[in-house]
Amino acid sequence: AEVSTPAHFAKAATPMALQLIVEQLFEATVAPDDVIALLQRAGPAGARATFLQLLGAIDVGDRRTLYDVLASLTATAEVAREYLTHDVWYVVRNAVCLLGETRSPAAIGAIGLALRHADPRVRMAAVVSLGQIGGPVALARLESVLFDTSADVRTRALSIVFAGPKSEPLPDRLVGVLYEEQVIEYQLEIVAALGHLQTPRARQRLQQVCETTANSFEGTALRIAAIEALRRGHPEVADTMLLTLVDDPSPMVRERVASMLR
């Protein structure tokens, strides 16, 4: 009964509690609509917990679910602005895409800043987001991209500008947010993000990566990154995991494990 009051609810809605609530989206014990309603009530704290889970989501299906939830939360735009200056490209890209989902002209200024980002994937996201919002102000921002160093960015901007100032906003979401590039750079960032999520589900995902046999240098590097993230974020289970990998088939994994156990 006390949690029903705003003051007690705010006290109970800690970052850890909200992250555990977000993970209920992937369980069968709570109705998704109830989870979303609670996250909505939590305001920016609820949107922030969901955004952090998105950054550590390995599965495409999980990313789609979390992205859709974020697109439905009122406070997502406020939280997305907080991550526009993040030093990891895909974090900024997610924030830019979610601002585009608002379809709000108020987001044009913030999205416009991403048009000058060093990574072309972020600039592409900004172009698409401005196209989603549409209107003369958004199109005016796109004119600066027509001389972008990336041909892909220029082409996408041109396709939007020449669609006409009265065209409807782009209906499609940036597919790249849901089906991320399967490159080692991105996968390593996801694993690192999992190390900062102090939840059982995040721990289990890291353990799965640690235990998955790899047949490539990139796959082995990912396993080693998962081992390090597990030790950093979940030390209570890291040593047990390390002991199981002492005789791992990969010499790189064995060497890293041995150095950690010294």
C-alpha positions, 0 to 999 in steps of 0.5 A: 500500500505504501508503494502506491504513494509517489514518495515510497514508489520513488524510494523503492524504484532503485536502479537495480530494482528497475533493471530487474523489472525490465528483465521481466519482459523476457519472463512469463511471470509478469504481463508485459503491459504491467512491466511497461506501465511500471517503467512508465511510472518510474519516469526517466529512471525507468527509461534509463534502466531499459536503455542500459538493458538495450546496450547489453542485449545480445539477441536480436529479439531482445533488442527489438523488445527493448527498443519497442518499449523505449519507443513507447516510454514518455521519458525516453527522449530525456534519457536519450539526450543524456547519451548523445555525448557518450564515447561509444558510437553505438550508444550514441546511435541508439540514442539518436534513433530513439529521438527520431522515434518521438517524431517530435520537432523538439528533437531536431536540435539534439539530432542535428548535433549527431550529424557532426559525429566522427562515426558515419554510422551515427551520422546515418542514424541522424539522417534517418531520424531527421527523415522520420520527423520530417518537415522543413526544419528537419530537411534544412538540417539535412542539407549540411549532410549533402557534402558528407565524407561518407557516400552512404550518408550523402545518398540517404540524405539526398533520398530524403531531401528530394522526396519533397518538403511535404513528404510524410515522415519515414515510416521505417525504423533504422534496421541497424538498431535491431540487427546490429553489425556482427563485427567484433567491435560491436560485440565487444562493446555489448559484452562490456556493457553486460559487465555493468548490469548487476542482474542474474540475467546479465551474469548468465549471458556472460557465462554463456559467452565464456563457455561458447567454444570459438573457432576464430580469433574474433570469437576467442577475443569475445570469450576473453572479454566476457571473462574479464567482464564477468570478473569485473561485474560478477566477482561472486561467480567469476572464480568458479567460471575461471576454474572450469576454463583452466583446461580450455582448448584455446591457448589464449583463453588458458593463458588469460585464465591462468594470469587471472588466477595467479 
